[in-house]
Amino acid sequence: MENATQIKVLPALVYERIAAGEVVERPASVVKELIENSLDARASRIEIELEGGGKALIRVSDDGHGMGPADARLCFTRHATSKIDQFEDLELIRTYGFRGEALPSVGAVAKVRLVTRFRGDEKGSEVVYEGGRLVRFGEAGSPVGTDIVVRELFYNVPARKKFLKSDRAERSACVDVASRMALANPGTAFHLTAGGKSRLALPPADLYHRCVDYFKAGREPLALDYTSPGLGRITGVIWHPNRISRANRSGILVFVNGRSVNDRQVVEAVAAACRGVGAKDRYPQAVVFLKLSGRQVDVNVHPAKSEVKFADDAAVRRLVMAGVTRALSEAGEDLIAATPLGGGEEPPTRSRPRRDEEYSREPNLRSPREPRVVDGGAGDGVPFTVGRPRGGRVSAGAPPRPLDKPALPDDQLNFTPEAARQLYEEAPYQIQGQFADTFILVEHGDKLLVIDQHAAHERVIYEELAAHDAERPAPSQQLLLPPRIKLDPRRAARVAELLELLSAFGFHVESAGADSFRVLAVPQMVGAGDEERVTREILEELGDVGEDAPLAERRRAALVSISCKAAVKAGDRLNREQLVGLIRRLLASPNKSTCPHGRPTTAELTEAQIRRWFNR
């Protein structure tokens, strides 16, 4: 029996249609490729027209530099490009296109007519391709630029055509692609119509105002701008999570060297930088631009160039987190950025009350009738102590008196006296008292603020400790009889790597044999008698942090744990000086609306809402 040849070379029309499927998946793919060509041609205006969601017609017109007759005919040849000459050029890509696949792929699965004129030519050129075949080529009248019409997408590939979605779904995908391209190129005007209706109209602008014009969020975003020498730069905008947030990560758009990409690690880095700033299980809205050197990123890893590969993933993550963190910390926020109560509706109820112990894992051994009394200390500048009081007790029958703009030393504030005076003059507040030994009532303008004392103190401690590092450690108190803490081997191994980090926050802990640690000192905010318990719980939580977690995440985990364990709890009765001190310190905090876990610190009732309750 003779051996028959089973491997065959496919006809050109067959392999061209197969190759086209890698680049052209749906109408949005065509819109993307054509807009990229227009941008590479340095267009200042791009017009997009859709019919049937792009399945019937896609038209893209621009005022770029256009093409001469020879280039107009050659551009439909596969792997014909003006962007690169050799393989090494891939490391220095500065254009959207470079493979020479877009127009050949589109021309293989649709009916395409291209009309273009190069600046300086008297006449333009017309090229018509249908199903991968040249139908017509000749002269045509045309303004400078390019106009390309794509009709009947996948007319010759019915297997692919039947998988297209509804006109509405395909139109939405096209608008999304055009919008992303518009965000990345704010200096170019974009106008998209679909079915005769305008769906996108953005005039030329700078990046900040292009994002504002597009999202129409009603609140101005924060500008991102941070440079890491030797790596790259992050720019863009982010809306403060306390102002605008989403239930998922879809509001985080990522661009690398001007190219819209789907990169989960960058999205997660943005979300991680916002943890503890906004509400729990909510995500920010942001437009992030990374500008990296060509050798730091590979854009040639996906057929549609929608994914990239970084040379150093960890370095890019640090760049993103540093940029977002700086924008949020520099912005600050108002005290009254609070959760509204009332408004004609009853506050949401739960099957059982939420307690601090859900977050601190501490058993509640105190009855509401037997509040734990917290030491009065020496004024609002002294941190609260937790545990057995060091001094006198507060009389349970002596509620705090209202205070009108309490005068306290300026050195207890984290901003200048001038800024403090301006803030108090604009929005004076009065502390009206404590409710249920859990909530602080504050009159602020025409609003009554209800502040969760545990959540507020968590935030205060978090921000104050975050200002410390190895060179500027937090104040600590030495222990006369250092307690010994033993952990399981897994946790002990991870905690051993974080002892230096803990020392920056006032915890001086040293190894004391296999799986054991000796506590030499704790921060001043930890009360007498609670040193071992608080330290043990913090070490146990840190031992549960993933061993591959970046240092920034471990640092934040330590801050969150310390803040939760050292903060006052529900049921702690505070004296007048402590109430004043907590509110003053909360007011100075840059992120005062939520605790580090994401729970709100403050809710508000307006005077108008209360009056409506009594038909006034």
Rosetta blueprint (number, residue, H / E / L):
1 M L
2 E L
3 N L
4 A L
5 T L
6 Q L
7 I L
8 K L
9 V L
10 L L
11 P L
12 A H
13 L H
14 V H
15 Y H
16 E H
17 R H
18 I H
19 A H
20 A H
21 G H
22 E H
23 V H
24 V L
25 E L
26 R L
27 P H
28 A H
29 S H
30 V H
31 V H
32 K H
33 E H
34 L H
35 I H
36 E H
37 N H
38 S H
39 L H
40 D H
41 A L
42 R L
43 A L
44 S L
45 R E
46 I E
47 E E
48 I E
49 E E
50 L E
51 E E
52 G H
53 G H
54 G H
55 K L
56 A L
57 L E
58 I E
59 R E
60 V E
61 S E
62 D E
63 D L
64 G L
65 H L
66 G L
67 M L
68 G L
69 P H
70 A H
71 D H
72 A H
73 R H
74 L H
75 C L
76 F L
77 T L
78 R L
79 H L
80 A L
81 T L
82 S L
83 K L
84 I L
85 D L
86 Q L
87 F H
88 E H
89 D H
90 L H
91 E H
92 L H
93 I L
94 R L
95 T L
96 Y L
97 G L
98 F L
99 R L
100 G L
101 E L
102 A H
103 L H
104 P H
105 S H
106 V H
107 G H
108 A H
109 V H
110 A L
111 K E
112 V E
113 R E
114 L E
115 V E
116 T E
117 R E
118 F L
119 R L
120 G L
121 D L
122 E L
123 K L
124 G E
125 S E
126 E E
127 V E
128 V E
129 Y E
130 E E
131 G L
132 G L
133 R E
134 L E
135 V E
136 R E
137 F E
138 G E
139 E E
140 A E
141 G L
142 S L
143 P L
144 V L
145 G E
146 T E
147 D E
148 I E
149 V E
150 V E
151 R E
152 E L
153 L L
154 F L
155 Y L
156 N L
157 V L
158 P H
159 A H
160 R H
161 K H
162 K L
163 F L
164 L L
165 K L
166 S L
167 D H
168 R H
169 A H
170 E H
171 R H
172 S H
173 A H
174 C H
175 V H
176 D H
177 V H
178 A H
179 S H
180 R H
181 M H
182 A H
183 L H
184 A H
185 N L
186 P L
187 G L
188 T L
189 A E
190 F E
191 H E
192 L E
193 T E
194 A E
195 G L
196 G L
197 K E
198 S E
199 R E
200 L E
201 A E
202 L E
203 P L
204 P L
205 A L
206 D L
207 L H
208 Y H
209 H H
210 R H
211 C H
212 V H
213 D H
214 Y H
215 F H
216 K L
217 A L
218 G L
219 R L
220 E L
221 P L
222 L E
223 A E
224 L E
225 D E
226 Y E
227 T E
228 S E
229 P L
230 G L
231 L L
232 G E
233 R E
234 I E
235 T E
236 G E
237 V E
238 I E
239 W L
240 H L
241 P L
242 N L
243 R L
244 I L
245 S E
246 R E
247 A L
248 N L
249 R H
250 S H
251 G H
252 I E
253 L E
254 V E
255 F E
256 V E
257 N L
258 G L
259 R E
260 S E
261 V E
262 N L
263 D L
264 R H
265 Q H
266 V H
267 V H
268 E H
269 A H
270 V H
271 A H
272 A H
273 A H
274 C H
275 R L
276 G L
277 V L
278 G L
279 A L
280 K L
281 D L
282 R L
283 Y E
284 P E
285 Q L
286 A E
287 V E
288 V E
289 F E
290 L E
291 K E
292 L E
293 S L
294 G H
295 R H
296 Q H
297 V E
298 D E
299 V L
300 N L
301 V L
302 H L
303 P L
304 A L
305 K L
306 S L
307 E L
308 V L
309 K E
310 F E
311 A L
312 D L
313 D H
314 A H
315 A H
316 V H
317 R H
318 R H
319 L H
320 V H
321 M H
322 A H
323 G H
324 V H
325 T H
326 R H
327 A H
328 L H
329 S H
330 E H
331 A H
332 G L
333 E L
334 D L
335 L L
336 I L
337 A L
338 A L
339 T E
340 P E
341 L L
342 G L
343 G L
344 G L
345 E L
346 E L
347 P L
348 P L
349 T L
350 R L
351 S L
352 R L
353 P L
354 R L
355 R L
356 D L
357 E H
358 E H
359 Y H
360 S H
361 R L
362 E L
363 P L
364 N L
365 L L
366 R L
367 S L
368 P L
369 R L
370 E L
371 P L
372 R E
373 V E
374 V L
375 D L
376 G L
377 G L
378 A L
379 G L
380 D L
381 G L
382 V L
383 P L
384 F L
385 T L
386 V E
387 G L
388 R L
389 P L
390 R L
391 G L
392 G L
393 R L
394 V L
395 S L
396 A L
397 G L
398 A L
399 P L
400 P L
401 R L
402 P L
403 L E
404 D E
405 K L
406 P L
407 A L
408 L L
409 P L
410 D H
411 D H
412 Q H
413 L L
414 N L
415 F L
416 T L
417 P H
418 E H
419 A H
420 A H
421 R H
422 Q H
423 L H
424 Y H
425 E H
426 E H
427 A L
428 P L
429 Y E
430 Q E
431 I E
432 Q E
433 G E
434 Q E
435 F E
436 A L
437 D L
438 T L
439 F E
440 I E
441 L E
442 V E
443 E E
444 H E
445 G L
446 D L
447 K E
448 L E
449 L E
450 V E
451 I E
452 D E
453 Q H
454 H H
455 A H
456 A H
457 H H
458 E H
459 R H
460 V H
461 I H
462 Y H
463 E H
464 E H
465 L H
466 A H
467 A L
468 H L
469 D L
470 A L
471 E L
472 R L
473 P L
474 A L
475 P L
476 S E
477 Q E
478 Q E
479 L L
480 L L
481 L L
482 P L
483 P L
484 R E
485 I E
486 K E
487 L L
488 D L
489 P H
490 R H
491 R H
492 A H
493 A H
494 R H
495 V H
496 A H
497 E L
498 L L
499 L H
500 E H
501 L H
502 L H
503 S H
504 A H
505 F L
506 G L
507 F L
508 H E
509 V E
510 E E
511 S E
512 A L
513 G L
514 A L
515 D L
516 S E
517 F E
518 R E
519 V E
520 L E
521 A E
522 V E
523 P E
524 Q L
525 M L
526 V E
527 G L
528 A L
529 G L
530 D L
531 E H
532 E H
533 R H
534 V H
535 T H
536 R H
537 E H
538 I H
539 L H
540 E H
541 E H
542 L H
543 G H
544 D L
545 V L
546 G L
547 E L
548 D L
549 A L
550 P L
551 L H
552 A H
553 E H
554 R H
555 R H
556 R H
557 A H
558 A H
559 L H
560 V H
561 S H
562 I H
563 S H
564 C H
565 K H
566 A H
567 A L
568 V L
569 K L
570 A L
571 G L
572 D E
573 R E
574 L L
575 N L
576 R H
577 E H
578 Q H
579 L H
580 V H
581 G H
582 L H
583 I H
584 R H
585 R H
586 L H
587 L H
588 A L
589 S L
590 P L
591 N L
592 K L
593 S L
594 T E
595 C L
596 P L
597 H L
598 G L
599 R L
600 P E
601 T L
602 T E
603 A E
604 E E
605 L E
606 T E
607 E H
608 A H
609 Q H
610 I H
611 R H
612 R H
613 W H
614 F L
615 N L
616 R L
